[in-house]
């Protein structure tokens, strides 16, 4: 990914604290499938699934489940006689809305939760995180016929400030524009090519490495390996091929992580992933992006991510994530400038225990090393512990089952003075978010 704007801005933000400065607040399963055994191919049940079932690897690895049962929006369309025709054409319209509250017990300077993602500036505050709306026509890549589809997805909310790709809506961001912003998150075309077992070619702007949909995440807050290590979107082309029922490969070219209509160094990057579904309980994947990711530089860097999911029992699901990246000639996160060879790596482990249809417990332990400070603005080791509950208060109600409430408690520790304006080595936060899927 191109860290230029985000990393340099974070470094400037941190330096302003150190100097005493302050800144104000401003698809269907057939399409998503890698293999017939893939977890995202499981049809949604009448009750809301626990977080680990929303995506094969939690907050990493797009795609997530595309709804296979009618959510409220399609139910509303059904009352007007439209839903059956749309579903027969494999067209689905759906979305979600998310809001949250978070408090930092350290009461940090400028309400900044250092190292965080969408909750970067949230202390004793409510956020309107996301209103998401997506329209999708899924393709069937079975090797027998040509097919065409695609997806358009947009977000309105405070999270959009962190999602803009270069050249598309980036005149506004965290530092510029209103708190609530618009982002065209995805806009791509899918073509199914009748070759072998079926080749799916995707072109446009798309998610690849990680999820923005909060349903895919175990918690409201995200891990360091999520926020710091990988880009949100790619703009380019990508081809997915299922070798058999257990192995799939995908590869393509892109303009660089989080680059859209403008490219900050005019160079092409390569992306790819391999996934193995061992059985209906265990799967893993290795994905990566390789290319010149520093602004204005030609030196090639790379980031690789390994994710694994194992369903120990019908109640307990375990998730793992290991990331490693490096970038030669990376800009130093200091006002003095200069470049360095930066590297970043870390791991996160999750456990999700489903008590019943109403309650699921979640735990996360993580470690992240930012050598050179390229991804967080400080050369440091970061550690985090998070525990929380996912509550589906009306699991058997046709509409109410789409509502989720997720309280959590999180502790972060750094080997350097990273938190509270570069004055403390730890922070403790409590957060709760509410999600309604429609």
C-alpha positions in Angstrom: 0.0 0.0 0.0 1.1 3.6 -0.4 1.4 4.9 3.1 2.4 8.4 2.0 -0.5 10.5 3.1 -1.7 8.5 6.0 1.7 7.7 7.5 3.2 11.2 7.1 0.0 12.7 8.4 0.1 10.5 11.5 3.8 11.4 12.0 3.0 15.1 11.8 0.1 14.5 14.2 2.3 12.8 16.7 5.0 15.4 16.4 2.5 18.2 17.0 1.6 16.5 20.3 5.3 16.3 21.3 5.7 19.9 20.6 2.6 20.8 22.6 0.5 21.6 19.5 -3.1 20.6 18.9 -5.2 19.8 15.9 -9.0 20.1 16.1 -11.6 17.6 15.0 -12.9 18.4 11.9 -22.5 -12.0 -3.3 -24.3 -14.2 -3.5 -22.2 -17.1 -2.5 -21.5 -18.1 -6.1 -19.6 -14.9 -6.8 -17.6 -14.8 -3.5 -16.8 -18.5 -3.6 -13.2 -19.7 -3.8 -14.3 -23.3 -3.4 -17.6 -25.0 -2.7 -16.4 -25.8 0.9 -15.5 -22.2 1.7 -17.1 -20.9 4.9 -18.5 -17.9 3.1 -20.6 -20.3 1.0 -22.7 -21.4 4.0 -26.2 -20.1 3.7 -27.3 -17.7 6.4 -29.5 -19.3 9.0 -32.7 -17.8 10.5 -30.6 -16.5 13.3 -27.7 -14.1 13.1 -24.4 -16.0 12.9 -21.6 -15.2 15.3 -18.9 -12.8 14.1 -16.5 -15.5 13.1 -19.0 -16.9 10.6 -19.5 -13.6 8.8 -16.2 -14.0 7.0 -13.8 -16.9 6.6 -11.0 -15.0 8.4 -12.7 -12.3 10.4 -11.6 -8.8 9.6 -9.1 -10.0 6.9 -9.6 -11.4 3.4 -12.4 -10.0 1.3 -15.1 -11.1 0.4 -17.5 -11.5 3.3 -20.8 -13.3 3.2 -23.2 -11.8 0.7 -26.7 -12.2 2.3 -28.5 -15.3 1.1 -31.7 -14.6 3.1 -33.8 -11.6 2.6 -32.9 -8.6 4.8 -35.4 -5.9 5.5 -34.6 -3.9 2.3 -35.3 -6.8 0.0 -38.4 -7.7 2.2 -39.6 -4.2 1.5 -39.0 -4.6 -2.2 -40.9 -7.9 -2.0 -44.0 -6.1 -0.8 -43.9 -4.1 -4.0 -43.4 -7.2 -6.1 -39.8 -6.5 -7.0 -37.7 -8.9 -4.9 -38.5 -12.2 -6.8 -37.4 -10.7 -10.1 -34.2 -9.3 -8.7 -33.3 -12.5 -7.1 -34.1 -14.5 -10.2 -31.5 -12.2 -11.9 -29.1 -12.8 -9.0 -29.3 -9.1 -8.0 -29.2 -8.2 -4.4 -29.5 -4.8 -2.7 -28.5 -4.6 0.9 -26.5 -2.6 3.5 -26.1 -1.8 7.1 -25.8 1.2 9.5 -23.4 1.4 12.4 -23.0 3.8 15.3 -20.7 3.6 18.3 -19.6 5.1 21.7 -16.1 4.9 23.1 -14.3 6.2 26.2 -10.5 6.2 26.8 -9.8 5.9 30.5 -6.5 7.7 30.1 -8.3 10.9 28.8 -5.8 11.4 26.0 -4.8 14.7 24.5 -7.1 15.8 21.7 -9.2 12.6 22.4 -6.8 10.7 20.2 -6.7 6.9 20.6 -3.2 6.4 19.1 -2.7 3.4 16.8 -6.4 2.9 16.2 -8.3 2.9 12.9 -11.9 4.3 12.6 -11.9 5.2 16.4 -8.7 7.2 16.1 -10.4 10.3 17.6 -13.1 9.0 19.9 -13.1 9.6 23.6 -16.4 9.8 25.5 -18.0 10.4 22.1 -20.6 8.9 19.9 -19.8 8.3 16.2 -22.0 7.8 13.2 -19.6 5.3 11.7 -21.2 4.0 8.5 -24.3 3.9 6.4 -23.5 1.4 3.8 -25.5 0.6 0.7 -24.5 -2.0 -1.9 -26.0 -3.3 -5.1 -24.6 -6.5 -6.6 -25.2 -8.9 -9.4 -23.4 -12.2 -8.8 -21.8 -14.2 -11.5 -21.7 -18.0 -11.7 -18.2 -19.0 -12.7 -18.7 -22.8 -13.3 -16.8 -23.2 -16.5 -19.9 -23.7 -18.6 -21.0 -20.2 -19.7 -20.1 -16.5 -19.9 -21.6 -14.3 -17.3 -21.3 -10.7 -16.3 -22.1 -8.9 -13.0 -20.5 -6.6 -10.6 -20.9 -4.5 -7.5 -21.3 -0.8 -6.5 -21.0 0.0 -2.8 -20.9 3.3 -1.1 -20.4 4.5 2.5 -21.6 7.7 4.2 -20.3 8.3 7.7 -17.3 9.3 9.9 -15.4 6.1 8.9 -15.3 7.4 5.3 -12.6 9.9 6.3 -10.1 7.1 6.5 -11.1 5.2 3.4 -10.6 7.6 0.4 -8.4 6.3 -2.3 -6.0 8.6 -4.0 -7.8 10.6 -6.7 -11.3 9.6 -5.7 -12.9 11.7 -3.0 -9.5 12.4 -1.3 -10.0 16.2 -1.4 -11.6 15.4 2.0 -10.1 13.3 4.7 -9.5 13.2 8.5 -7.9 16.6 8.4 -10.1 18.3 5.8 -13.8 18.4 5.3 -16.8 17.5 7.6 -16.8 14.6 10.0 -19.4 12.8 8.0 -18.1 12.1 4.5 -19.0 10.0 1.4 -16.8 7.3 -0.1 -17.3 5.1 -3.2 -15.9 2.1 -1.6 -16.2 -0.4 -4.4 -17.2 -0.2 -8.1 -16.2 -3.2 -10.2 -17.3 -5.5 -13.0 -17.1 -9.3 -12.8 -16.9 -11.5 -15.8 -17.2 -15.3 -15.7 -15.1 -16.9 -18.4 -15.9 -20.5 -19.4 -12.4 -21.9 -18.9 -11.7 -25.1 -17.0 -13.6 -25.0 -13.7 -14.5 -21.3 -14.3 -12.4 -18.2 -14.3 -13.8 -15.0 -12.6 -12.2 -11.8 -13.8 -12.8 -8.6 -11.8 -11.9 -5.1 -12.9 -12.4 -1.8 -11.1 -12.0 -0.6 -7.5 -12.4 -3.4 -5.0 -11.6 -4.6 -1.5 -9.0 -7.4 -1.3 -7.1 -7.7 1.9 -9.4 -6.6 4.6 -13.0 -5.9 5.5 -14.8 -2.6 6.1 -18.1 -4.2 6.9 -18.2 -4.4 10.7 -20.2 -7.7 10.5 -16.9 -9.4 9.5 -15.0 -8.3 12.6 -15.2 -9.9 16.0 -14.9 -6.5 17.7 -15.7 -2.8 17.1 -12.0 -1.9 17.3 -9.5 -3.4 14.8 -6.2 -5.0 15.3 -2.9 -3.3 14.5 -2.3 -5.9 11.8 -5.5 -4.7 10.2 -5.1 -0.9 10.5 -1.4 -0.4 9.9 -0.2 -3.2 7.6 -2.4 -3.4 4.5 -4.4 -1.2 2.1 -8.2 -1.1 2.0 -8.8 -1.0 -1.7 -7.1 -1.8 -5.0 -7.9 -0.4 -8.4 -7.0 -2.7 -11.2 -7.8 -6.2 -12.4 -7.9 -9.6 -10.6 -8.5 -13.1 -11.8 -9.8 -15.9 -9.5 -9.6 -19.6 -10.4 -10.7 -22.6 -8.4 -8.2 -25.4 -9.0 -10.5 -27.9 -7.2 -12.8 -28.1 -4.3 -10.0 -27.3 -1.9 -7.5 -24.9 -3.6 -8.0 -21.6 -5.3 -5.6 -18.9 -6.6 -6.1 -15.3 -7.4 -3.7 -12.8 -8.9 -3.8 -9.4 -10.6 -2.3 -6.0 -11.2 -3.2 -2.7 -9.5 -2.1 1.0 -9.2 -0.9 0.5 -5.7 -2.7 0.2 -2.3 -5.4 2.8 -1.9 -4.7 4.4 -5.3 -7.7 5.1 -7.6 -7.8 7.7 -10.4 -4.5 9.1 -9.3 -1.3 7.2 -8.6 1.3 8.8 -6.3 4.3 7.3 -8.1 3.0 6.1 -11.5 4.1 2.5 -10.9 2.1 -0.8 -11.1 1.9 -3.2 -8.2 1.1 -6.9 -8.2 -1.3 -8.7 -5.8 -2.2 -12.3 -5.2 -3.5 -15.0 -2.8 -3.7 -18.7 -2.5 -6.4 -20.3 -0.3 -6.7 -23.9 0.9 -9.9 -25.2 2.4 -8.8 -28.3 4.4 -12.3 -29.3 5.4 -15.5 -27.7 6.6 -13.8 -26.6 9.8 -10.3 -25.4 8.7 -9.0 -23.2 6.0 -6.0 -20.8 5.5 -4.8 -18.4 3.0 -1.6 -16.5 2.0 -2.0 -13.2 0.3 0.3 -10.3 -0.6 1.1 -7.2 -2.6 4.4 -6.4 -4.2 5.5 -3.2 -5.8 6.8 0.3 -5.3 4.6 1.6 -2.4 6.5 4.7 -1.3 5.4 8.0 -2.8 7.6 9.1 -5.7 9.9 6.1 -5.3 10.7 3.2 -7.6 12.0 0.8 -5.0 9.8 -2.3 -4.7 8.5 -3.4 -1.3 6.1 -6.1 -0.3 3.5 -7.0 2.3 2.4 -10.6 3.0 -0.5 -11.8 5.2 -1.2 -15.3 6.4 -4.6 -16.0 7.9 -6.1 -19.2 9.3 -9.5 -20.2 10.6 -10.4 -23.3 12.6 -13.8 -24.3 14.0 -12.8 -26.3 17.0 -16.4 -27.1 17.8 -19.9 -25.9 17.0 -19.4 -23.2 19.7 -15.7 -22.4 19.5 -13.9 -20.8 16.5 -10.2 -19.8 16.4 -8.7 -17.3 14.0 -5.1 -16.4 13.4 -3.4 -13.6 11.4 0.4 -13.1 10.7 1.7 -10.2 8.7 5.1 -9.1 7.4 6.1 -6.2 5.1 9.1 -4.1 4.1 9.7 -1.0 2.0 13.1 0.3 0.9 13.4 4.1 0.6 10.5 4.7 2.9 10.0 8.2 4.2 11.1 8.6 7.8 8.3 9.7 10.1 10.1 12.9 11.2 10.1 16.5 10.1 13.8 16.2 9.3 12.9 14.0 6.4 15.1 11.4 4.8 14.4 7.7 3.9 15.0 4.3 5.5 14.3 0.7 4.8 11.3 0.1 6.9 9.8 -3.3 8.0 6.6 -4.2 9.9 5.4 -7.5 11.2 3.0 -8.9 13.8 0.4 -11.5 14.8 -3.1 -11.5 16.2 -5.1 -14.5 17.6 -8.8 -14.6 18.2 -11.2 -17.0 20.0 -15.0 -16.7 19.5 -17.3 -18.8 21.7 -20.9 -19.0 20.8 -23.0 -19.4 23.9 -26.4 -19.4 22.1 -28.2 -17.6 19.4 -28.1 -14.4 21.5 -24.6 -14.2 23.0 -21.1 -14.8 21.6 -17.9 -14.1 23.6 -14.7 -12.9 21.9 -11.1 -12.5 22.8 -8.1 -11.2 21.0 -4.3 -11.0 21.7 -2.0 -9.2 19.4 1.6 -8.0 18.9 2.9 -5.6 16.2 6.4 -4.5 15.4 6.9 -1.3 13.4 10.6 -1.1 12.6 11.3 2.4 11.3 7.9 3.8 12.2 6.7 3.6 8.6 3.2 2.4 9.4 2.5 4.0 12.9 4.8 7.0 13.0 6.9 5.6 15.8 9.6 2.8 15.9 8.0 0.5 18.5 6.5 -2.8 19.6 2.7 -2.7 20.2 0.7 -5.2 22.3 -3.0 -5.4 22.7 -5.7 -7.5 24.6 -9.4 -7.2 23.8 -12.4 -8.9 25.2 -16.1 -8.5 24.3 -19.5 -9.8 23.7 -21.7 -9.9 20.6 -25.4 -9.6 21.5 -28.2 -10.4 19.1 -31.1 -9.4 21.3 -33.9 -10.7 18.9 -32.3 -13.7 17.2 -35.5 -15.3 16.0 -37.3 -12.2 14.8 -37.5 -11.7 11.1 -36.3 -8.1 11.3 -34.8 -7.9 14.8 -32.3 -10.7 14.0 -30.4 -8.1 11.9 -29.6 -6.0 15.1 -26.3 -6.6 16.9 -24.7 -4.8 19.9 -21.0 -5.3 20.8 -19.5 -4.0 24.0 -15.7 -4.5 24.4 -12.8 -3.6 26.8 -9.3 -3.2 25.3 -5.8 -2.6 26.7 -2.9 -1.4 24.6 0.8 -1.2 25.5 3.8 0.2 23.6 7.5 -0.1 24.3 7.7 3.6 23.6 5.7 6.7 24.7 3.1 6.4 22.0 -0.2 7.2 23.6 -1.7 10.4 25.0 0.3 12.7 22.8 3.6 10.6 23.0 3.6 10.8 26.8 2.4 7.3 27.9 3.0 3.7 27.1 -0.5 2.3 27.5 -4.2 3.1 27.1 -7.4 1.4 28.2 -10.7 1.9 26.3 -14.3 0.8 26.6 -16.4 0.8 23.5 -19.8 -0.4 22.3 -21.2 -0.3 18.7 -24.6 -1.1 17.3 -25.1 -2.6 13.8 -28.4 -3.0 12.0 -28.3 -4.9 8.7 -30.9 -4.2 6.1 
